[in-house]
Each structure stands twice: as structure tokens, then as C-alpha cells.
Amino acid sequence: MKFLLDTHVLLWLAGDFEKLSNRVQSEILDDQNDLLLSLVSIWEVQIKSQIGKINLSQSLQDLVQQQIEINQIQILPIKLEHVFGLNNLPLHHRDPFDRLLIAQSHFEEVPILSIDVAFDAYGVQRIWA
């Protein structure tokens, strides 16, 4: 099965694994699953680290490369269809990064590993507990 990682899941995977729910830990550790990391999340971390909202213990480039190697994460690019899909999303949630993740989840038909209950308003399959 394929799963799209929310941004916080990437960060916790890299440094606070115990913050992930048991279900999410199991899905990540299952070699049969494919983990997708959106370019949106990498962009979000870059911006938030530059403005001081996130403090990384290593460079973003090293963090992402390490997670690609350790967890066989695949990068999900931003496609035109993802961006155009935003037009079909109601404005329940205004975070532009999360909205694009939701659009990607819809278009790619993959569940999101996330603690964020705001995703539930969009009918995406969110996996946490």
C-alpha cells in the first residue's frame, strides 16, 4: 500500500519516532508499503526553518536524503493536476501546504499518515490511531 507522509511525520520520523502512533510506526516499518513524501512538505520545512519556526538538527538536504535511504521514501512531485485540484476543495482549512497535500491525496488516491484531524473534513483517508 502507498502512504503520503504529512510534514510532521517526516520530522518525527527523523528525530522523534516515539511521537508517531503505533499504527503509523507499523505502516512505516512494513516493507510492503511505499512511503511518499511530497515536494510540498520539503518546501514547507525549508520555509519554516528559514523563518525560525522549525529548528533542524541537520540540513534539510541531509535529512531528506537520509530518510530516502533509510525508509526508501519516494518523492512525490507537484503536478499540475494537484494544483488544479485545489479548486475543488472547500476552504475548511486555509494552510496552503496542507491543502496541496490534500489535493495530492485525492488525485493520487493515497491515504495520508497524519495526526491532523483537519484533513478529515476533506474526505481523504487519514491514518493515525
TIVO-2410 file (N, C-alpha, C; in nm, 3 decimals):
# residues 129
REC num residu      c1      c2      c3 atome chaine
REC   1      M   0.084  -0.118   0.000     N      A
REC   1      M   0.000   0.000   0.000    CA      A
REC   1      M   0.089   0.125   0.000     C      A
REC   2      K   0.038   0.232  -0.059     N      A
REC   2      K   0.112   0.358  -0.061    CA      A
REC   2      K   0.053   0.452   0.044     C      A
REC   3      F   0.142   0.531   0.105     N      A
REC   3      F   0.101   0.631   0.203    CA      A
REC   3      F   0.175   0.761   0.175     C      A
REC   4      L   0.102   0.872   0.190     N      A
REC   4      L   0.160   1.005   0.179    CA      A
REC   4      L   0.191   1.053   0.320     C      A
REC   5      L   0.314   1.097   0.343     N      A
REC   5      L   0.354   1.145   0.474    CA      A
REC   5      L   0.317   1.291   0.491     C      A
REC   6      D   0.254   1.325   0.602     N      A
REC   6      D   0.237   1.466   0.636    CA      A
REC   6      D   0.373   1.518   0.679     C      A
REC   7      T   0.391   1.647   0.675     N      A
REC   7      T   0.521   1.708   0.704    CA      A
REC   7      T   0.571   1.671   0.843     C      A
REC   8      H   0.484   1.677   0.942     N      A
REC   8      H   0.527   1.645   1.079    CA      A
REC   8      H   0.571   1.500   1.092     C      A
REC   9      V   0.514   1.412   1.011     N      A
REC   9      V   0.554   1.270   1.015    CA      A
REC   9      V   0.698   1.257   0.968     C      A
REC  10      L   0.736   1.330   0.865     N      A
REC  10      L   0.875   1.330   0.821    CA      A
REC  10      L   0.966   1.374   0.934     C      A
REC  11      L   0.932   1.485   0.999     N      A
REC  11      L   1.017   1.538   1.105    CA      A
REC  11      L   1.026   1.443   1.224     C      A
REC  12      W   0.914   1.383   1.262     N      A
REC  12      W   0.914   1.289   1.374    CA      A
REC  12      W   0.985   1.160   1.336     C      A
REC  13      L   0.972   1.120   1.212     N      A
REC  13      L   1.043   1.002   1.163    CA      A
REC  13      L   1.194   1.021   1.174     C      A
REC  14      A   1.237   1.143   1.149     N      A
REC  14      A   1.380   1.173   1.151    CA      A
REC  14      A   1.435   1.197   1.291     C      A
REC  15      G   1.349   1.233   1.388     N      A
REC  15      G   1.406   1.268   1.517    CA      A
REC  15      G   1.325   1.234   1.640     C      A
REC  16      D   1.195   1.210   1.625     N      A
REC  16      D   1.109   1.181   1.739    CA      A
REC  16      D   1.015   1.066   1.706     C      A
REC  17      F   1.070   0.953   1.667     N      A
REC  17      F   0.992   0.839   1.620    CA      A
REC  17      F   0.883   0.800   1.719     C      A
REC  18      E   0.912   0.815   1.848     N      A
REC  18      E   0.815   0.775   1.951    CA      A
REC  18      E   0.690   0.862   1.951     C      A
REC  19      K   0.693   0.979   1.887     N      A
REC  19      K   0.574   1.064   1.877    CA      A
REC  19      K   0.473   1.009   1.777     C      A
REC  20      L   0.519   0.924   1.687     N      A
REC  20      L   0.429   0.863   1.589    CA      A
REC  20      L   0.342   0.759   1.658     C      A
REC  21      S   0.217   0.750   1.617     N      A
REC  21      S   0.127   0.650   1.674    CA      A
REC  21      S   0.179   0.510   1.641     C      A
REC  22      N   0.136   0.413   1.717     N      A
REC  22      N   0.176   0.274   1.692    CA      A
REC  22      N   0.135   0.231   1.552     C      A
REC  23      R   0.017   0.272   1.509     N      A
REC  23      R  -0.031   0.236   1.376    CA      A
REC  23      R   0.060   0.294   1.268     C      A
REC  24      V   0.096   0.421   1.282     N      A
REC  24      V   0.183   0.485   1.183    CA      A
REC  24      V   0.322   0.421   1.184     C      A
REC  25      Q   0.375   0.393   1.302     N      A
REC  25      Q   0.504   0.326   1.311    CA      A
REC  25      Q   0.499   0.192   1.237     C      A
REC  26      S   0.391   0.118   1.256     N      A
REC  26      S   0.377  -0.013   1.190    CA      A
REC  26      S   0.373   0.001   1.038     C      A
REC  27      E   0.297   0.099   0.990     N      A
REC  27      E   0.287   0.120   0.845    CA      A
REC  27      E   0.422   0.160   0.786     C      A
REC  28      I   0.495   0.244   0.858     N      A
REC  28      I   0.626   0.289   0.809    CA      A
REC  28      I   0.726   0.174   0.806     C      A
REC  29      L   0.722   0.090   0.908     N      A
REC  29      L   0.818  -0.020   0.919    CA      A
REC  29      L   0.783  -0.140   0.831     C      A
REC  30      D   0.663  -0.143   0.775     N      A
REC  30      D   0.620  -0.253   0.690    CA      A
REC  30      D   0.685  -0.239   0.553     C      A
REC  31      D   0.774  -0.331   0.519     N      A
REC  31      D   0.847  -0.326   0.392    CA      A
REC  31      D   0.757  -0.338   0.269     C      A
REC  32      Q   0.634  -0.383   0.289     N      A
REC  32      Q   0.541  -0.396   0.177    CA      A
REC  32      Q   0.480  -0.262   0.137     C      A
REC  33      N   0.493  -0.162   0.223     N      A
REC  33      N   0.433  -0.030   0.197    CA      A
REC  33      N   0.531   0.063   0.128     C      A
REC  34      D   0.477   0.151   0.045     N      A
REC  34      D   0.554   0.256  -0.021    CA      A
REC  34      D   0.522   0.388   0.048     C      A
REC  35      L   0.625   0.461   0.084     N      A
REC  35      L   0.609   0.589   0.151    CA      A
REC  35      L   0.639   0.701   0.054     C      A
REC  36      L   0.545   0.794   0.042     N      A
REC  36      L   0.560   0.908  -0.047    CA      A
REC  36      L   0.579   1.035   0.036     C      A
REC  37      L   0.677   1.114  -0.001     N      A
REC  37      L   0.700   1.244   0.061    CA      A
REC  37      L   0.679   1.348  -0.047     C      A
REC  38      S   0.583   1.436  -0.024     N      A
REC  38      S   0.554   1.539  -0.123    CA      A
REC  38      S   0.662   1.646  -0.122     C      A
REC  39      L   0.690   1.696  -0.239     N      A
REC  39      L   0.777   1.811  -0.253    CA      A
REC  39      L   0.722   1.929  -0.174     C      A
REC  40      V   0.590   1.930  -0.155     N      A
REC  40      V   0.525   2.034  -0.075    CA      A
REC  40      V   0.580   2.035   0.067     C      A
REC  41      S   0.599   1.917   0.126     N      A
REC  41      S   0.650   1.908   0.264    CA      A
REC  41      S   0.793   1.956   0.274     C      A
REC  42      I   0.873   1.924   0.175     N      A
REC  42      I   1.012   1.969   0.175    CA      A
REC  42      I   1.016   2.122   0.164     C      A
REC  43      W   0.932   2.175   0.079     N      A
REC  43      W   0.921   2.319   0.062    CA      A
REC  43      W   0.876   2.385   0.193     C      A
REC  44      E   0.777   2.325   0.259     N      A
REC  44      E   0.726   2.378   0.386    CA      A
REC  44      E   0.836   2.382   0.493     C      A
REC  45      V   0.911   2.274   0.506     N      A
REC  45      V   1.017   2.269   0.606    CA      A
REC  45      V   1.125   2.373   0.574     C      A
REC  46      Q   1.159   2.387   0.447     N      A
REC  46      Q   1.259   2.486   0.407    CA      A
REC  46      Q   1.217   2.626   0.449     C      A
REC  47      I   1.094   2.662   0.419     N      A
REC  47      I   1.044   2.795   0.454    CA      A
REC  47      I   1.040   2.813   0.605     C      A
REC  48      K   0.983   2.716   0.675     N      A
REC  48      K   0.968   2.730   0.820    CA      A
REC  48      K   1.101   2.726   0.893     C      A
REC  49      S   1.200   2.656   0.839     N      A
REC  49      S   1.332   2.659   0.904    CA      A
REC  49      S   1.400   2.794   0.881     C      A
REC  50      Q   1.380   2.852   0.765     N      A
REC  50      Q   1.440   2.982   0.736    CA      A
REC  50      Q   1.383   3.094   0.822     C      A
REC  51      I   1.254   3.084   0.857     N      A
REC  51      I   1.194   3.190   0.939    CA      A
REC  51      I   1.196   3.157   1.088     C      A
REC  52      G   1.259   3.044   1.124     N      A
REC  52      G   1.277   3.010   1.264    CA      A
REC  52      G   1.162   2.936   1.330     C      A
REC  53      K   1.065   2.888   1.254     N      A
REC  53      K   0.953   2.813   1.312    CA      A
REC  53      K   0.989   2.666   1.337     C      A
REC  54      I   1.091   2.618   1.267     N      A
REC  54      I   1.138   2.480   1.282    CA      A
REC  54      I   1.289   2.486   1.298     C      A
REC  55      N   1.340   2.414   1.396     N      A
REC  55      N   1.485   2.403   1.413    CA      A
REC  55      N   1.527   2.260   1.378     C      A
REC  56      L   1.609   2.248   1.277     N      A
REC  56      L   1.656   2.117   1.233    CA      A
REC  56      L   1.793   2.089   1.293     C      A
REC  57      S   1.817   1.964   1.326     N      A
REC  57      S   1.948   1.925   1.381    CA      A
REC  57      S   2.050   1.898   1.271     C      A
REC  58      Q   2.005   1.898   1.147     N      A
REC  58      Q   2.092   1.878   1.031    CA      A
REC  58      Q   2.032   1.957   0.916     C      A
REC  59      S   2.103   1.966   0.808     N      A
REC  59      S   2.048   2.039   0.693    CA      A
REC  59      S   1.927   1.964   0.639     C      A
REC  60      L   1.836   2.039   0.580     N      A
REC  60      L   1.718   1.977   0.520    CA      A
REC  60      L   1.759   1.878   0.412     C      A
REC  61      Q   1.857   1.914   0.335     N      A
REC  61      Q   1.904   1.824   0.229    CA      A
REC  61      Q   1.951   1.691   0.287     C      A
REC  62      D   2.028   1.696   0.396     N      A
REC  62      D   2.075   1.572   0.460    CA      A
REC  62      D   1.960   1.493   0.520     C      A
REC  63      L   1.867   1.564   0.585     N      A
REC  63      L   1.753   1.497   0.646    CA      A
REC  63      L   1.673   1.421   0.542     C      A
REC  64      V   1.640   1.487   0.432     N      A
REC  64      V   1.560   1.424   0.327    CA      A
REC  64      V   1.637   1.307   0.265     C      A
REC  65      Q   1.763   1.328   0.233     N      A
REC  65      Q   1.842   1.221   0.172    CA      A
REC  65      Q   1.852   1.100   0.265     C      A
REC  66      Q   1.873   1.126   0.393     N      A
REC  66      Q   1.881   1.018   0.491    CA      A
REC  66      Q   1.750   0.938   0.497     C      A
REC  67      Q   1.638   1.008   0.498     N      A
REC  67      Q   1.509   0.938   0.505    CA      A
REC  67      Q   1.478   0.863   0.375     C      A
REC  68      I   1.521   0.917   0.263     N      A
REC  68      I   1.505   0.845   0.136    CA      A
REC  68      I   1.580   0.713   0.143     C      A
REC  69      E   1.701   0.716   0.195     N      A
REC  69      E   1.783   0.595   0.202    CA      A
REC  69      E   1.735   0.498   0.310     C      A
REC  70      I   1.708   0.548   0.428     N      A
REC  70      I   1.671   0.460   0.540    CA      A
REC  70      I   1.533   0.398   0.520     C      A
REC  71      N   1.436   0.480   0.478     N      A
REC  71      N   1.297   0.434   0.470    CA      A
REC  71      N   1.246   0.417   0.328     C      A
REC  72      Q   1.336   0.421   0.231     N      A
REC  72      Q   1.300   0.405   0.090    CA      A
REC  72      Q   1.184   0.496   0.051     C      A
REC  73      I   1.189   0.619   0.098     N      A
REC  73      I   1.085   0.717   0.067    CA      A
REC  73      I   1.100   0.763  -0.078     C      A
REC  74      Q   0.987   0.775  -0.143     N      A
REC  74      Q   0.981   0.827  -0.279    CA      A
REC  74      Q   0.930   0.970  -0.276     C      A
REC  75      I   0.988   1.057  -0.355     N      A
REC  75      I   0.945   1.196  -0.361    CA      A
REC  75      I   0.828   1.206  -0.459     C      A
REC  76      L   0.720   1.268  -0.411     N      A
REC  76      L   0.604   1.293  -0.495    CA      A
REC  76      L   0.612   1.437  -0.545     C      A
REC  77      P   0.629   1.455  -0.675     N      A
REC  77      P   0.638   1.592  -0.729    CA      A
REC  77      P   0.502   1.661  -0.724     C      A
REC  78      I   0.505   1.790  -0.743     N      A
REC  78      I   0.381   1.867  -0.755    CA      A
REC  78      I   0.343   1.868  -0.902     C      A
REC  79      K   0.227   1.813  -0.933     N      A
REC  79      K   0.179   1.807  -1.071    CA      A
REC  79      K   0.074   1.914  -1.093     C      A
REC  80      L   0.055   1.952  -1.216     N      A
REC  80      L  -0.049   2.049  -1.248    CA      A
REC  80      L  -0.186   2.004  -1.196     C      A
REC  81      E  -0.213   1.874  -1.207     N      A
REC  81      E  -0.342   1.821  -1.161    CA      A
REC  81      E  -0.361   1.843  -1.011     C      A
REC  82      H  -0.252   1.836  -0.936     N      A
REC  82      H  -0.260   1.861  -0.792    CA      A
REC  82      H  -0.300   2.005  -0.766     C      A
REC  83      V  -0.235   2.097  -0.837     N      A
REC  83      V  -0.263   2.239  -0.818    CA      A
REC  83      V  -0.406   2.271  -0.864     C      A
REC  84      F  -0.446   2.219  -0.979     N      A
REC  84      F  -0.581   2.245  -1.029    CA      A
REC  84      F  -0.686   2.182  -0.937     C      A
REC  85      G  -0.649   2.073  -0.869     N      A
REC  85      G  -0.740   2.008  -0.775    CA      A
REC  85      G  -0.776   2.094  -0.655     C      A
REC  86      L  -0.694   2.194  -0.626     N      A
REC  86      L  -0.724   2.286  -0.516    CA      A
REC  86      L  -0.857   2.359  -0.540     C      A
REC  87      N  -0.892   2.378  -0.665     N      A
REC  87      N  -1.015   2.448  -0.700    CA      A
REC  87      N  -1.139   2.373  -0.649     C      A
REC  88      N  -1.128   2.243  -0.632     N      A
REC  88      N  -1.241   2.161  -0.587    CA      A
REC  88      N  -1.248   2.145  -0.436     C      A
REC  89      L  -1.153   2.202  -0.364     N      A
REC  89      L  -1.151   2.188  -0.219    CA      A
REC  89      L  -1.219   2.307  -0.151     C      A
REC  90      P  -1.315   2.278  -0.063     N      A
REC  90      P  -1.372   2.388   0.015    CA      A
REC  90      P  -1.267   2.447   0.108     C      A
REC  91      L  -1.291   2.564   0.159     N      A
REC  91      L  -1.192   2.633   0.242    CA      A
REC  91      L  -1.209   2.600   0.391     C      A
REC  92      H  -1.223   2.471   0.423     N      A
REC  92      H  -1.229   2.430   0.564    CA      A
REC  92      H  -1.097   2.461   0.633     C      A
REC  93      H  -0.991   2.445   0.560     N      A
REC  93      H  -0.855   2.456   0.614    CA      A
REC  93      H  -0.779   2.550   0.521     C      A
REC  94      R  -0.715   2.651   0.576     N      A
REC  94      R  -0.652   2.752   0.492    CA      A
REC  94      R  -0.501   2.737   0.476     C      A
REC  95      D  -0.442   2.640   0.544     N      A
REC  95      D  -0.297   2.620   0.531    CA      A
REC  95      D  -0.266   2.574   0.389     C      A
REC  96      P  -0.190   2.653   0.313     N      A
REC  96      P  -0.166   2.618   0.172    CA      A
REC  96      P  -0.088   2.488   0.154     C      A
REC  97      F   0.002   2.457   0.245     N      A
REC  97      F   0.078   2.332   0.234    CA      A
REC  97      F  -0.014   2.212   0.257     C      A
REC  98      D  -0.096   2.218   0.361     N      A
REC  98      D  -0.188   2.108   0.389    CA      A
REC  98      D  -0.291   2.093   0.277     C      A
REC  99      R  -0.339   2.203   0.224     N      A
REC  99      R  -0.436   2.194   0.115    CA      A
REC  99      R  -0.378   2.124  -0.008     C      A
REC 100      L  -0.252   2.151  -0.036     N      A
REC 100      L  -0.190   2.084  -0.151    CA      A
REC 100      L  -0.167   1.936  -0.121     C      A
REC 101      L  -0.133   1.903   0.003     N      A
REC 101      L  -0.123   1.761   0.040    CA      A
REC 101      L  -0.257   1.690   0.025     C      A
REC 102      I  -0.364   1.758   0.064     N      A
REC 102      I  -0.499   1.701   0.050    CA      A
REC 102      I  -0.531   1.678  -0.098     C      A
REC 103      A  -0.501   1.777  -0.181     N      A
REC 103      A  -0.525   1.762  -0.326    CA      A
REC 103      A  -0.443   1.647  -0.382     C      A
REC 104      Q  -0.320   1.632  -0.338     N      A
REC 104      Q  -0.237   1.520  -0.384    CA      A
REC 104      Q  -0.296   1.386  -0.339     C      A
REC 105      S  -0.340   1.381  -0.215     N      A
REC 105      S  -0.400   1.258  -0.164    CA      A
REC 105      S  -0.522   1.219  -0.248     C      A
REC 106      H  -0.606   1.316  -0.280     N      A
REC 106      H  -0.723   1.289  -0.363    CA      A
REC 106      H  -0.681   1.240  -0.501     C      A
REC 107      F  -0.595   1.315  -0.568     N      A
REC 107      F  -0.559   1.282  -0.705    CA      A
REC 107      F  -0.485   1.149  -0.715     C      A
REC 108      E  -0.390   1.127  -0.624     N      A
REC 108      E  -0.309   1.005  -0.628    CA      A
REC 108      E  -0.380   0.886  -0.562     C      A
REC 109      E  -0.493   0.914  -0.495     N      A
REC 109      E  -0.571   0.810  -0.426    CA      A
REC 109      E  -0.487   0.734  -0.325     C      A
REC 110      V  -0.418   0.810  -0.240     N      A
REC 110      V  -0.337   0.750  -0.133    CA      A
REC 110      V  -0.376   0.812   0.001     C      A
REC 111      P  -0.381   0.731   0.106     N      A
REC 111      P  -0.408   0.786   0.239    CA      A
REC 111      P  -0.290   0.867   0.291     C      A
REC 112      I  -0.320   0.958   0.384     N      A
REC 112      I  -0.219   1.042   0.446    CA      A
REC 112      I  -0.191   0.993   0.587     C      A
REC 113      L  -0.064   0.977   0.621     N      A
REC 113      L  -0.025   0.949   0.758    CA      A
REC 113      L  -0.013   1.084   0.827     C      A
REC 114      S  -0.105   1.113   0.920     N      A
REC 114      S  -0.108   1.245   0.983    CA      A
REC 114      S  -0.188   1.243   1.112     C      A
REC 115      I  -0.145   1.324   1.206     N      A
REC 115      I  -0.220   1.346   1.329    CA      A
REC 115      I  -0.325   1.456   1.311     C      A
REC 116      D  -0.319   1.530   1.202     N      A
REC 116      D  -0.400   1.650   1.180    CA      A
REC 116      D  -0.545   1.614   1.143     C      A
REC 117      V  -0.636   1.633   1.238     N      A
REC 117      V  -0.777   1.600   1.216    CA      A
REC 117      V  -0.844   1.694   1.115     C      A
REC 118      A  -0.783   1.807   1.085     N      A
REC 118      A  -0.840   1.900   0.987    CA      A
REC 118      A  -0.853   1.834   0.850     C      A
REC 119      F  -0.771   1.733   0.822     N      A
REC 119      F  -0.778   1.662   0.694    CA      A
REC 119      F  -0.910   1.586   0.679     C      A
REC 120      D  -0.970   1.548   0.791     N      A
REC 120      D  -1.090   1.467   0.786    CA      A
REC 120      D  -1.207   1.537   0.716     C      A
REC 121      A  -1.210   1.669   0.718     N      A
REC 121      A  -1.318   1.745   0.655    CA      A
REC 121      A  -1.316   1.733   0.503     C      A
REC 122      Y  -1.210   1.676   0.447     N      A
REC 122      Y  -1.195   1.669   0.302    CA      A
REC 122      Y  -1.217   1.529   0.245     C      A
REC 123      G  -1.251   1.436   0.329     N      A
REC 123      G  -1.279   1.302   0.278    CA      A
REC 123      G  -1.158   1.223   0.237     C      A
REC 124      V  -1.040   1.267   0.275     N      A
REC 124      V  -0.921   1.186   0.248    CA      A
REC 124      V  -0.910   1.080   0.357     C      A
REC 125      Q  -0.846   0.971   0.325     N      A
REC 125      Q  -0.823   0.869   0.427    CA      A
REC 125      Q  -0.701   0.909   0.506     C      A
REC 126      R  -0.722   0.941   0.633     N      A
REC 126      R  -0.613   0.982   0.722    CA      A
REC 126      R  -0.586   0.867   0.817     C      A
REC 127      I  -0.462   0.826   0.827     N      A
REC 127      I  -0.423   0.717   0.916    CA      A
REC 127      I  -0.345   0.776   1.032     C      A
REC 128      W  -0.389   0.746   1.152     N      A
REC 128      W  -0.312   0.782   1.271    CA      A
REC 128      W  -0.326   0.673   1.376     C      A
REC 129      A  -0.440   0.663   1.441     N      A
REC 129      A  -0.456   0.567   1.551    CA      A
REC 129      A  -0.517   0.438   1.504     C      A
***
